Every structure is written in C-alpha cells, then in structure tokens.
Amino acid sequence: MTFKRNLFKRILVIHLSRFYKTMENQFRNEYHRLIINLHKTDGYIFNHFQQKMAPFDLSVQQYKALRLLSDVFPNSLSAGS
C-alpha cells in the first residue's frame, strides 16, 4: 500500500505543478481548483495505466476484474460482489 500511495503522491505533485501556474486565473475558487486538478490527475493516471496495460492487450476494466479474482483466489467471486 505504501508503494501505491507514494506513486500517487509523486504523480499528483508532478501533474499539479505543470498546470497550477498556467491555470491560476481560470479558477472561480479553491473548490473549483481542487475539482479541476483531481479530474486532470485522474485522466493522467488512467492514461498512464492504460499505456502500461497495452502490451498485454488488457483494458483497465479487464485488469480490475483480474485483480479482484486474484484477491479471492482460490475461492470464487459472485457477480454481485
């Protein structure tokens, strides 16, 4: 969990530092700045992850399904879980 948290923090700092200065005057308030930055960061992380999965011919959704199945292995997982 620590690796994921550190990776997220690093990506967030890099991503926000790129857009913070150029978009300074485009925010209505601090809440608006937060929402825009979270949305852009989410897109960046999703695209980065999608590129990492491309060599394996997996979509992000397929990876998530495989991840859930590996977490419960050797037990089964119902569709409602």
PDB file of N, CA, C and O in Angstrom:
ATOM      1  N   MET A   1       0.826  -1.195   0.000  1.00  0.00           N
ATOM      2  CA  MET A   1       0.000   0.000   0.000  1.00  0.00           C
ATOM      3  C   MET A   1       0.866   1.254   0.000  1.00  0.00           C
ATOM      4  O   MET A   1       0.487   2.261  -0.596  1.00  0.00           O
ATOM      5  N   THR A   2       2.007   1.210   0.648  1.00  0.00           N
ATOM      6  CA  THR A   2       2.885   2.369   0.716  1.00  0.00           C
ATOM      7  C   THR A   2       3.410   2.728  -0.662  1.00  0.00           C
ATOM      8  O   THR A   2       3.512   3.908  -0.996  1.00  0.00           O
ATOM      9  N   PHE A   3       3.747   1.721  -1.474  1.00  0.00           N
ATOM     10  CA  PHE A   3       4.238   1.994  -2.821  1.00  0.00           C
ATOM     11  C   PHE A   3       3.183   2.725  -3.642  1.00  0.00           C
ATOM     12  O   PHE A   3       3.490   3.699  -4.329  1.00  0.00           O
ATOM     13  N   LYS A   4       1.924   2.247  -3.568  1.00  0.00           N
ATOM     14  CA  LYS A   4       0.843   2.890  -4.322  1.00  0.00           C
ATOM     15  C   LYS A   4       0.637   4.325  -3.859  1.00  0.00           C
ATOM     16  O   LYS A   4       0.450   5.227  -4.675  1.00  0.00           O
ATOM     17  N   ARG A   5       0.673   4.533  -2.545  1.00  0.00           N
ATOM     18  CA  ARG A   5       0.465   5.874  -2.002  1.00  0.00           C
ATOM     19  C   ARG A   5       1.590   6.808  -2.442  1.00  0.00           C
ATOM     20  O   ARG A   5       1.325   7.946  -2.827  1.00  0.00           O
ATOM     21  N   ASN A   6       2.841   6.347  -2.393  1.00  0.00           N
ATOM     22  CA  ASN A   6       3.968   7.176  -2.814  1.00  0.00           C
ATOM     23  C   ASN A   6       3.915   7.471  -4.298  1.00  0.00           C
ATOM     24  O   ASN A   6       4.215   8.589  -4.716  1.00  0.00           O
ATOM     25  N   LEU A   7       3.536   6.483  -5.107  1.00  0.00           N
ATOM     26  CA  LEU A   7       3.410   6.693  -6.541  1.00  0.00           C
ATOM     27  C   LEU A   7       2.335   7.720  -6.831  1.00  0.00           C
ATOM     28  O   LEU A   7       2.534   8.609  -7.658  1.00  0.00           O
ATOM     29  N   PHE A   8       1.187   7.608  -6.155  1.00  0.00           N
ATOM     30  CA  PHE A   8       0.110   8.562  -6.360  1.00  0.00           C
ATOM     31  C   PHE A   8       0.551   9.973  -5.990  1.00  0.00           C
ATOM     32  O   PHE A   8       0.275  10.924  -6.722  1.00  0.00           O
ATOM     33  N   LYS A   9       1.238  10.111  -4.853  1.00  0.00           N
ATOM     34  CA  LYS A   9       1.704  11.434  -4.433  1.00  0.00           C
ATOM     35  C   LYS A   9       2.671  12.019  -5.450  1.00  0.00           C
ATOM     36  O   LYS A   9       2.596  13.204  -5.774  1.00  0.00           O
ATOM     37  N   ARG A  10       3.582  11.190  -5.955  1.00  0.00           N
ATOM     38  CA  ARG A  10       4.556  11.671  -6.934  1.00  0.00           C
ATOM     39  C   ARG A  10       3.881  12.121  -8.220  1.00  0.00           C
ATOM     40  O   ARG A  10       4.219  13.172  -8.764  1.00  0.00           O
ATOM     41  N   ILE A  11       2.928  11.334  -8.711  1.00  0.00           N
ATOM     42  CA  ILE A  11       2.202  11.693  -9.928  1.00  0.00           C
ATOM     43  C   ILE A  11       1.391  12.956  -9.693  1.00  0.00           C
ATOM     44  O   ILE A  11       1.347  13.834 -10.554  1.00  0.00           O
ATOM     45  N   LEU A  12       0.753  13.054  -8.543  1.00  0.00           N
ATOM     46  CA  LEU A  12      -0.067  14.219  -8.234  1.00  0.00           C
ATOM     47  C   LEU A  12       0.772  15.488  -8.197  1.00  0.00           C
ATOM     48  O   LEU A  12       0.373  16.506  -8.761  1.00  0.00           O
ATOM     49  N   VAL A  13       1.922  15.444  -7.547  1.00  0.00           N
ATOM     50  CA  VAL A  13       2.786  16.618  -7.453  1.00  0.00           C
ATOM     51  C   VAL A  13       3.287  17.034  -8.836  1.00  0.00           C
ATOM     52  O   VAL A  13       3.276  18.219  -9.167  1.00  0.00           O
ATOM     53  N   ILE A  14       3.720  16.077  -9.635  1.00  0.00           N
ATOM     54  CA  ILE A  14       4.206  16.389 -10.979  1.00  0.00           C
ATOM     55  C   ILE A  14       3.095  16.980 -11.817  1.00  0.00           C
ATOM     56  O   ILE A  14       3.286  17.996 -12.485  1.00  0.00           O
ATOM     57  N   HIS A  15       1.936  16.349 -11.783  1.00  0.00           N
ATOM     58  CA  HIS A  15       0.825  16.781 -12.618  1.00  0.00           C
ATOM     59  C   HIS A  15       0.323  18.163 -12.199  1.00  0.00           C
ATOM     60  O   HIS A  15       0.119  19.031 -13.047  1.00  0.00           O
ATOM     61  N   LEU A  16       0.124  18.369 -10.907  1.00  0.00           N
ATOM     62  CA  LEU A  16      -0.405  19.642 -10.448  1.00  0.00           C
ATOM     63  C   LEU A  16       0.582  20.776 -10.664  1.00  0.00           C
ATOM     64  O   LEU A  16       0.172  21.902 -10.948  1.00  0.00           O
ATOM     65  N   SER A  17       1.864  20.507 -10.536  1.00  0.00           N
ATOM     66  CA  SER A  17       2.851  21.564 -10.714  1.00  0.00           C
ATOM     67  C   SER A  17       2.884  22.063 -12.155  1.00  0.00           C
ATOM     68  O   SER A  17       3.218  23.223 -12.395  1.00  0.00           O
ATOM     69  N   ARG A  18       2.544  21.209 -13.114  1.00  0.00           N
ATOM     70  CA  ARG A  18       2.517  21.621 -14.520  1.00  0.00           C
ATOM     71  C   ARG A  18       1.371  22.580 -14.806  1.00  0.00           C
ATOM     72  O   ARG A  18       1.537  23.532 -15.568  1.00  0.00           O
ATOM     73  N   PHE A  19       0.220  22.342 -14.207  1.00  0.00           N
ATOM     74  CA  PHE A  19      -0.971  23.105 -14.553  1.00  0.00           C
ATOM     75  C   PHE A  19      -1.292  24.227 -13.578  1.00  0.00           C
ATOM     76  O   PHE A  19      -2.069  25.121 -13.913  1.00  0.00           O
ATOM     77  N   TYR A  20      -0.735  24.206 -12.422  1.00  0.00           N
ATOM     78  CA  TYR A  20      -1.085  25.199 -11.409  1.00  0.00           C
ATOM     79  C   TYR A  20      -0.756  26.610 -11.866  1.00  0.00           C
ATOM     80  O   TYR A  20      -1.586  27.510 -11.734  1.00  0.00           O
ATOM     81  N   LYS A  21       0.438  26.817 -12.400  1.00  0.00           N
ATOM     82  CA  LYS A  21       0.864  28.156 -12.802  1.00  0.00           C
ATOM     83  C   LYS A  21       0.122  28.650 -14.035  1.00  0.00           C
ATOM     84  O   LYS A  21      -0.212  29.833 -14.112  1.00  0.00           O
ATOM     85  N   THR A  22      -0.144  27.781 -14.997  1.00  0.00           N
ATOM     86  CA  THR A  22      -0.772  28.215 -16.236  1.00  0.00           C
ATOM     87  C   THR A  22      -2.264  28.455 -16.088  1.00  0.00           C
ATOM     88  O   THR A  22      -2.852  29.186 -16.885  1.00  0.00           O
ATOM     89  N   MET A  23      -2.890  27.853 -15.080  1.00  0.00           N
ATOM     90  CA  MET A  23      -4.332  27.985 -14.921  1.00  0.00           C
ATOM     91  C   MET A  23      -4.716  28.870 -13.739  1.00  0.00           C
ATOM     92  O   MET A  23      -5.877  28.872 -13.331  1.00  0.00           O
ATOM     93  N   GLU A  24      -3.791  29.603 -13.194  1.00  0.00           N
ATOM     94  CA  GLU A  24      -4.016  30.363 -11.968  1.00  0.00           C
ATOM     95  C   GLU A  24      -5.251  31.262 -12.044  1.00  0.00           C
ATOM     96  O   GLU A  24      -6.020  31.324 -11.085  1.00  0.00           O
ATOM     97  N   ASN A  25      -5.452  31.948 -13.145  1.00  0.00           N
ATOM     98  CA  ASN A  25      -6.550  32.904 -13.250  1.00  0.00           C
ATOM     99  C   ASN A  25      -7.846  32.279 -13.748  1.00  0.00           C
ATOM    100  O   ASN A  25      -8.837  32.995 -13.896  1.00  0.00           O
ATOM    101  N   GLN A  26      -7.881  30.998 -14.007  1.00  0.00           N
ATOM    102  CA  GLN A  26      -9.060  30.364 -14.569  1.00  0.00           C
ATOM    103  C   GLN A  26      -9.967  29.725 -13.516  1.00  0.00           C
ATOM    104  O   GLN A  26     -11.017  29.189 -13.871  1.00  0.00           O
ATOM    105  N   PHE A  27      -9.602  29.764 -12.257  1.00  0.00           N
ATOM    106  CA  PHE A  27     -10.398  29.135 -11.215  1.00  0.00           C
ATOM    107  C   PHE A  27     -11.355  30.141 -10.583  1.00  0.00           C
ATOM    108  O   PHE A  27     -11.000  31.299 -10.361  1.00  0.00           O
ATOM    109  N   ARG A  28     -12.561  29.689 -10.300  1.00  0.00           N
ATOM    110  CA  ARG A  28     -13.540  30.543  -9.626  1.00  0.00           C
ATOM    111  C   ARG A  28     -13.250  30.634  -8.131  1.00  0.00           C
ATOM    112  O   ARG A  28     -13.415  31.690  -7.520  1.00  0.00           O
ATOM    113  N   ASN A  29     -12.814  29.516  -7.549  1.00  0.00           N
ATOM    114  CA  ASN A  29     -12.488  29.472  -6.120  1.00  0.00           C
ATOM    115  C   ASN A  29     -11.614  28.244  -5.860  1.00  0.00           C
ATOM    116  O   ASN A  29     -11.266  27.515  -6.788  1.00  0.00           O
ATOM    117  N   GLU A  30     -11.265  28.023  -4.601  1.00  0.00           N
ATOM    118  CA  GLU A  30     -10.387  26.900  -4.246  1.00  0.00           C
ATOM    119  C   GLU A  30     -11.049  25.557  -4.515  1.00  0.00           C
ATOM    120  O   GLU A  30     -10.380  24.608  -4.924  1.00  0.00           O
ATOM    121  N   TYR A  31     -12.358  25.466  -4.290  1.00  0.00           N
ATOM    122  CA  TYR A  31     -13.070  24.217  -4.555  1.00  0.00           C
ATOM    123  C   TYR A  31     -13.017  23.887  -6.046  1.00  0.00           C
ATOM    124  O   TYR A  31     -12.801  22.736  -6.422  1.00  0.00           O
ATOM    125  N   HIS A  32     -13.211  24.882  -6.878  1.00  0.00           N
ATOM    126  CA  HIS A  32     -13.153  24.695  -8.333  1.00  0.00           C
ATOM    127  C   HIS A  32     -11.753  24.241  -8.747  1.00  0.00           C
ATOM    128  O   HIS A  32     -11.617  23.365  -9.600  1.00  0.00           O
ATOM    129  N   ARG A  33     -10.728  24.819  -8.161  1.00  0.00           N
ATOM    130  CA  ARG A  33      -9.345  24.415  -8.443  1.00  0.00           C
ATOM    131  C   ARG A  33      -9.127  22.949  -8.080  1.00  0.00           C
ATOM    132  O   ARG A  33      -8.507  22.200  -8.835  1.00  0.00           O
ATOM    133  N   LEU A  34      -9.642  22.548  -6.919  1.00  0.00           N
ATOM    134  CA  LEU A  34      -9.498  21.169  -6.467  1.00  0.00           C
ATOM    135  C   LEU A  34     -10.167  20.193  -7.438  1.00  0.00           C
ATOM    136  O   LEU A  34      -9.563  19.192  -7.825  1.00  0.00           O
ATOM    137  N   ILE A  35     -11.391  20.475  -7.825  1.00  0.00           N
ATOM    138  CA  ILE A  35     -12.131  19.576  -8.715  1.00  0.00           C
ATOM    139  C   ILE A  35     -11.441  19.458 -10.065  1.00  0.00           C
ATOM    140  O   ILE A  35     -11.306  18.351 -10.587  1.00  0.00           O
ATOM    141  N   ILE A  36     -11.005  20.559 -10.637  1.00  0.00           N
ATOM    142  CA  ILE A  36     -10.316  20.539 -11.933  1.00  0.00           C
ATOM    143  C   ILE A  36      -9.021  19.749 -11.834  1.00  0.00           C
ATOM    144  O   ILE A  36      -8.724  18.934 -12.706  1.00  0.00           O
ATOM    145  N   ASN A  37      -8.251  19.982 -10.783  1.00  0.00           N
ATOM    146  CA  ASN A  37      -6.981  19.278 -10.629  1.00  0.00           C
ATOM    147  C   ASN A  37      -7.180  17.784 -10.398  1.00  0.00           C
ATOM    148  O   ASN A  37      -6.412  16.974 -10.919  1.00  0.00           O
ATOM    149  N   LEU A  38      -8.183  17.410  -9.635  1.00  0.00           N
ATOM    150  CA  LEU A  38      -8.470  15.986  -9.431  1.00  0.00           C
ATOM    151  C   LEU A  38      -8.905  15.322 -10.738  1.00  0.00           C
ATOM    152  O   LEU A  38      -8.507  14.195 -11.035  1.00  0.00           O
ATOM    153  N   HIS A  39      -9.713  16.022 -11.501  1.00  0.00           N
ATOM    154  CA  HIS A  39     -10.174  15.477 -12.780  1.00  0.00           C
ATOM    155  C   HIS A  39      -9.002  15.268 -13.741  1.00  0.00           C
ATOM    156  O   HIS A  39      -8.908  14.226 -14.390  1.00  0.00           O
ATOM    157  N   LYS A  40      -8.124  16.243 -13.829  1.00  0.00           N
ATOM    158  CA  LYS A  40      -6.960  16.116 -14.716  1.00  0.00           C
ATOM    159  C   LYS A  40      -6.007  15.031 -14.231  1.00  0.00           C
ATOM    160  O   LYS A  40      -5.450  14.287 -15.038  1.00  0.00           O
ATOM    161  N   THR A  41      -5.820  14.939 -12.931  1.00  0.00           N
ATOM    162  CA  THR A  41      -4.935  13.920 -12.377  1.00  0.00           C
ATOM    163  C   THR A  41      -5.496  12.528 -12.624  1.00  0.00           C
ATOM    164  O   THR A  41      -4.752  11.601 -12.948  1.00  0.00           O
ATOM    165  N   ASP A  42      -6.806  12.382 -12.471  1.00  0.00           N
ATOM    166  CA  ASP A  42      -7.451  11.105 -12.753  1.00  0.00           C
ATOM    167  C   ASP A  42      -7.231  10.701 -14.215  1.00  0.00           C
ATOM    168  O   ASP A  42      -6.920   9.545 -14.502  1.00  0.00           O
ATOM    169  N   GLY A  43      -7.390  11.642 -15.119  1.00  0.00           N
ATOM    170  CA  GLY A  43      -7.159  11.352 -16.538  1.00  0.00           C
ATOM    171  C   GLY A  43      -5.723  10.950 -16.812  1.00  0.00           C
ATOM    172  O   GLY A  43      -5.464  10.032 -17.590  1.00  0.00           O
ATOM    173  N   TYR A  44      -4.790  11.639 -16.170  1.00  0.00           N
ATOM    174  CA  TYR A  44      -3.372  11.325 -16.343  1.00  0.00           C
ATOM    175  C   TYR A  44      -3.057   9.908 -15.851  1.00  0.00           C
ATOM    176  O   TYR A  44      -2.376   9.142 -16.533  1.00  0.00           O
ATOM    177  N   ILE A  45      -3.558   9.572 -14.666  1.00  0.00           N
ATOM    178  CA  ILE A  45      -3.296   8.246 -14.094  1.00  0.00           C
ATOM    179  C   ILE A  45      -3.936   7.166 -14.955  1.00  0.00           C
ATOM    180  O   ILE A  45      -3.316   6.136 -15.219  1.00  0.00           O
ATOM    181  N   PHE A  46      -5.180   7.393 -15.400  1.00  0.00           N
ATOM    182  CA  PHE A  46      -5.874   6.413 -16.232  1.00  0.00           C
ATOM    183  C   PHE A  46      -5.111   6.179 -17.535  1.00  0.00           C
ATOM    184  O   PHE A  46      -4.916   5.034 -17.943  1.00  0.00           O
ATOM    185  N   ASN A  47      -4.678   7.264 -18.189  1.00  0.00           N
ATOM    186  CA  ASN A  47      -3.927   7.122 -19.442  1.00  0.00           C
ATOM    187  C   ASN A  47      -2.591   6.423 -19.229  1.00  0.00           C
ATOM    188  O   ASN A  47      -2.185   5.596 -20.045  1.00  0.00           O
ATOM    189  N   HIS A  48      -1.912   6.748 -18.145  1.00  0.00           N
ATOM    190  CA  HIS A  48      -0.627   6.117 -17.833  1.00  0.00           C
ATOM    191  C   HIS A  48      -0.822   4.615 -17.618  1.00  0.00           C
ATOM    192  O   HIS A  48      -0.066   3.799 -18.145  1.00  0.00           O
ATOM    193  N   PHE A  49      -1.838   4.268 -16.843  1.00  0.00           N
ATOM    194  CA  PHE A  49      -2.122   2.865 -16.562  1.00  0.00           C
ATOM    195  C   PHE A  49      -2.526   2.128 -17.837  1.00  0.00           C
ATOM    196  O   PHE A  49      -2.139   0.978 -18.045  1.00  0.00           O
ATOM    197  N   GLN A  50      -3.306   2.797 -18.690  1.00  0.00           N
ATOM    198  CA  GLN A  50      -3.740   2.197 -19.948  1.00  0.00           C
ATOM    199  C   GLN A  50      -2.527   1.891 -20.841  1.00  0.00           C
ATOM    200  O   GLN A  50      -2.494   0.852 -21.501  1.00  0.00           O
ATOM    201  N   GLN A  51      -1.556   2.767 -20.862  1.00  0.00           N
ATOM    202  CA  GLN A  51      -0.339   2.538 -21.641  1.00  0.00           C
ATOM    203  C   GLN A  51       0.454   1.356 -21.090  1.00  0.00           C
ATOM    204  O   GLN A  51       1.052   0.598 -21.854  1.00  0.00           O
ATOM    205  N   LYS A  52       0.461   1.199 -19.784  1.00  0.00           N
ATOM    206  CA  LYS A  52       1.177   0.082 -19.170  1.00  0.00           C
ATOM    207  C   LYS A  52       0.505  -1.255 -19.465  1.00  0.00           C
ATOM    208  O   LYS A  52       1.181  -2.282 -19.531  1.00  0.00           O
ATOM    209  N   MET A  53      -0.812  -1.257 -19.642  1.00  0.00           N
ATOM    210  CA  MET A  53      -1.563  -2.478 -19.911  1.00  0.00           C
ATOM    211  C   MET A  53      -1.606  -2.823 -21.405  1.00  0.00           C
ATOM    212  O   MET A  53      -1.906  -3.964 -21.757  1.00  0.00           O
ATOM    213  N   ALA A  54      -1.319  -1.882 -22.268  1.00  0.00           N
ATOM    214  CA  ALA A  54      -1.415  -2.092 -23.720  1.00  0.00           C
ATOM    215  C   ALA A  54      -0.562  -3.264 -24.226  1.00  0.00           C
ATOM    216  O   ALA A  54      -1.054  -4.029 -25.055  1.00  0.00           O
ATOM    217  N   PRO A  55       0.686  -3.449 -23.776  1.00  0.00           N
ATOM    218  CA  PRO A  55       1.478  -4.592 -24.270  1.00  0.00           C
ATOM    219  C   PRO A  55       0.855  -5.952 -23.953  1.00  0.00           C
ATOM    220  O   PRO A  55       1.147  -6.940 -24.627  1.00  0.00           O
ATOM    221  N   PHE A  56       0.006  -6.006 -22.943  1.00  0.00           N
ATOM    222  CA  PHE A  56      -0.637  -7.255 -22.553  1.00  0.00           C
ATOM    223  C   PHE A  56      -2.026  -7.402 -23.166  1.00  0.00           C
ATOM    224  O   PHE A  56      -2.734  -8.369 -22.887  1.00  0.00           O
ATOM    225  N   ASP A  57      -2.410  -6.444 -23.998  1.00  0.00           N
ATOM    226  CA  ASP A  57      -3.718  -6.422 -24.651  1.00  0.00           C
ATOM    227  C   ASP A  57      -4.844  -6.498 -23.621  1.00  0.00           C
ATOM    228  O   ASP A  57      -5.815  -7.234 -23.792  1.00  0.00           O
ATOM    229  N   LEU A  58      -4.690  -5.715 -22.541  1.00  0.00           N
ATOM    230  CA  LEU A  58      -5.689  -5.655 -21.475  1.00  0.00           C
ATOM    231  C   LEU A  58      -6.211  -4.232 -21.344  1.00  0.00           C
ATOM    232  O   LEU A  58      -5.448  -3.269 -21.425  1.00  0.00           O
ATOM    233  N   SER A  59      -7.510  -4.110 -21.143  1.00  0.00           N
ATOM    234  CA  SER A  59      -8.059  -2.800 -20.815  1.00  0.00           C
ATOM    235  C   SER A  59      -7.970  -2.618 -19.300  1.00  0.00           C
ATOM    236  O   SER A  59      -7.712  -3.574 -18.568  1.00  0.00           O
ATOM    237  N   VAL A  60      -8.181  -1.414 -18.848  1.00  0.00           N
ATOM    238  CA  VAL A  60      -8.140  -1.144 -17.410  1.00  0.00           C
ATOM    239  C   VAL A  60      -9.248  -1.931 -16.708  1.00  0.00           C
ATOM    240  O   VAL A  60      -9.039  -2.460 -15.616  1.00  0.00           O
ATOM    241  N   GLN A  61     -10.417  -2.009 -17.330  1.00  0.00           N
ATOM    242  CA  GLN A  61     -11.532  -2.739 -16.744  1.00  0.00           C
ATOM    243  C   GLN A  61     -11.211  -4.239 -16.635  1.00  0.00           C
ATOM    244  O   GLN A  61     -11.543  -4.871 -15.633  1.00  0.00           O
ATOM    245  N   GLN A  62     -10.572  -4.801 -17.655  1.00  0.00           N
ATOM    246  CA  GLN A  62     -10.191  -6.214 -17.604  1.00  0.00           C
ATOM    247  C   GLN A  62      -9.165  -6.454 -16.502  1.00  0.00           C
ATOM    248  O   GLN A  62      -9.229  -7.461 -15.798  1.00  0.00           O
ATOM    249  N   TYR A  63      -8.225  -5.532 -16.355  1.00  0.00           N
ATOM    250  CA  TYR A  63      -7.232  -5.656 -15.295  1.00  0.00           C
ATOM    251  C   TYR A  63      -7.901  -5.640 -13.925  1.00  0.00           C
ATOM    252  O   TYR A  63      -7.549  -6.424 -13.044  1.00  0.00           O
ATOM    253  N   LYS A  64      -8.868  -4.741 -13.754  1.00  0.00           N
ATOM    254  CA  LYS A  64      -9.571  -4.662 -12.471  1.00  0.00           C
ATOM    255  C   LYS A  64     -10.284  -5.975 -12.153  1.00  0.00           C
ATOM    256  O   LYS A  64     -10.256  -6.444 -11.015  1.00  0.00           O
ATOM    257  N   ALA A  65     -10.921  -6.562 -13.164  1.00  0.00           N
ATOM    258  CA  ALA A  65     -11.614  -7.837 -12.959  1.00  0.00           C
ATOM    259  C   ALA A  65     -10.626  -8.932 -12.581  1.00  0.00           C
ATOM    260  O   ALA A  65     -10.887  -9.713 -11.666  1.00  0.00           O
ATOM    261  N   LEU A  66      -9.493  -8.996 -13.274  1.00  0.00           N
ATOM    262  CA  LEU A  66      -8.476  -9.996 -12.951  1.00  0.00           C
ATOM    263  C   LEU A  66      -7.904  -9.769 -11.553  1.00  0.00           C
ATOM    264  O   LEU A  66      -7.622 -10.723 -10.828  1.00  0.00           O
ATOM    265  N   ARG A  67      -7.737  -8.521 -11.188  1.00  0.00           N
ATOM    266  CA  ARG A  67      -7.213  -8.185  -9.860  1.00  0.00           C
ATOM    267  C   ARG A  67      -8.170  -8.656  -8.763  1.00  0.00           C
ATOM    268  O   ARG A  67      -7.742  -9.220  -7.756  1.00  0.00           O
ATOM    269  N   LEU A  68      -9.471  -8.419  -8.970  1.00  0.00           N
ATOM    270  CA  LEU A  68     -10.466  -8.882  -7.998  1.00  0.00           C
ATOM    271  C   LEU A  68     -10.455 -10.399  -7.869  1.00  0.00           C
ATOM    272  O   LEU A  68     -10.538 -10.936  -6.764  1.00  0.00           O
ATOM    273  N   LEU A  69     -10.351 -11.088  -9.004  1.00  0.00           N
ATOM    274  CA  LEU A  69     -10.313 -12.545  -8.969  1.00  0.00           C
ATOM    275  C   LEU A  69      -9.064 -13.066  -8.275  1.00  0.00           C
ATOM    276  O   LEU A  69      -9.122 -14.059  -7.549  1.00  0.00           O
ATOM    277  N   SER A  70      -7.945 -12.406  -8.493  1.00  0.00           N
ATOM    278  CA  SER A  70      -6.708 -12.865  -7.846  1.00  0.00           C
ATOM    279  C   SER A  70      -6.746 -12.626  -6.339  1.00  0.00           C
ATOM    280  O   SER A  70      -6.119 -13.363  -5.579  1.00  0.00           O
ATOM    281  N   ASP A  71      -7.478 -11.602  -5.905  1.00  0.00           N
ATOM    282  CA  ASP A  71      -7.582 -11.331  -4.468  1.00  0.00           C
ATOM    283  C   ASP A  71      -8.354 -12.414  -3.723  1.00  0.00           C
ATOM    284  O   ASP A  71      -8.064 -12.690  -2.559  1.00  0.00           O
ATOM    285  N   VAL A  72      -9.338 -13.033  -4.385  1.00  0.00           N
ATOM    286  CA  VAL A  72     -10.157 -14.037  -3.705  1.00  0.00           C
ATOM    287  C   VAL A  72      -9.743 -15.469  -4.020  1.00  0.00           C
ATOM    288  O   VAL A  72     -10.298 -16.407  -3.448  1.00  0.00           O
ATOM    289  N   PHE A  73      -8.778 -15.657  -4.919  1.00  0.00           N
ATOM    290  CA  PHE A  73      -8.334 -16.997  -5.295  1.00  0.00           C
ATOM    291  C   PHE A  73      -7.885 -17.761  -4.057  1.00  0.00           C
ATOM    292  O   PHE A  73      -7.203 -17.165  -3.223  1.00  0.00           O
ATOM    293  N   PRO A  74      -8.204 -18.987  -3.884  1.00  0.00           N
ATOM    294  CA  PRO A  74      -8.839 -19.988  -4.733  1.00  0.00           C
ATOM    295  C   PRO A  74     -10.363 -20.008  -4.605  1.00  0.00           C
ATOM    296  O   PRO A  74     -11.011 -20.866  -5.203  1.00  0.00           O
ATOM    297  N   ASN A  75     -10.941 -19.095  -3.850  1.00  0.00           N
ATOM    298  CA  ASN A  75     -12.401 -19.039  -3.725  1.00  0.00           C
ATOM    299  C   ASN A  75     -12.996 -18.423  -4.985  1.00  0.00           C
ATOM    300  O   ASN A  75     -12.279 -17.932  -5.857  1.00  0.00           O
ATOM    301  N   SER A  76     -14.303 -18.458  -5.058  1.00  0.00           N
ATOM    302  CA  SER A  76     -14.972 -17.868  -6.217  1.00  0.00           C
ATOM    303  C   SER A  76     -15.514 -16.484  -5.851  1.00  0.00           C
ATOM    304  O   SER A  76     -15.508 -16.087  -4.686  1.00  0.00           O
ATOM    305  N   LEU A  77     -15.971 -15.777  -6.851  1.00  0.00           N
ATOM    306  CA  LEU A  77     -16.482 -14.428  -6.682  1.00  0.00           C
ATOM    307  C   LEU A  77     -17.802 -14.337  -7.417  1.00  0.00           C
ATOM    308  O   LEU A  77     -17.876 -14.709  -8.588  1.00  0.00           O
ATOM    309  N   SER A  78     -18.834 -13.859  -6.770  1.00  0.00           N
ATOM    310  CA  SER A  78     -20.126 -13.729  -7.424  1.00  0.00           C
ATOM    311  C   SER A  78     -20.198 -12.398  -8.174  1.00  0.00           C
ATOM    312  O   SER A  78     -19.417 -11.485  -7.907  1.00  0.00           O
ATOM    313  N   ALA A  79     -21.127 -12.300  -9.100  1.00  0.00           N
ATOM    314  CA  ALA A  79     -21.271 -11.100  -9.917  1.00  0.00           C
ATOM    315  C   ALA A  79     -21.687  -9.895  -9.083  1.00  0.00           C
ATOM    316  O   ALA A  79     -21.391  -8.761  -9.458  1.00  0.00           O
ATOM    317  N   GLY A  80     -22.353 -10.110  -7.982  1.00  0.00           N
ATOM    318  CA  GLY A  80     -22.809  -9.024  -7.140  1.00  0.00           C
ATOM    319  C   GLY A  80     -21.764  -8.501  -6.173  1.00  0.00           C
ATOM    320  O   GLY A  80     -22.006  -7.502  -5.496  1.00  0.00           O
ATOM    321  N   SER A  81     -20.625  -9.136  -6.090  1.00  0.00           N
ATOM    322  CA  SER A  81     -19.598  -8.754  -5.114  1.00  0.00           C
ATOM    323  C   SER A  81     -18.775  -7.593  -5.582  1.00  0.00           C
ATOM    324  O   SER A  81     -17.870  -7.153  -4.873  1.00  0.00           O
TER     325      SER A  81
END
